[in-house]
């Protein structure tokens, strides 16, 4: 398990709704979130993506489509 997984798990542990939503996702959707976080090159971008993922999972931010 990579460092980004640990950081993401820590962020999820701090938000019960996001953690619960993530656990309900299909494995392929969980993989999509983790791959997106892992693809960040800069550490700052990784932390931004982790926070965005938690917000999306908790329903605080709409998913942006580019």
Secondary structure, 3 states (H helix, E strand, C coil): CCHHHHHHHHHHHCCHHHHHHHHHCCHHHHHHHHHHHHCCCCHHHHHHHHHHHHHHHCCCCCCCCC
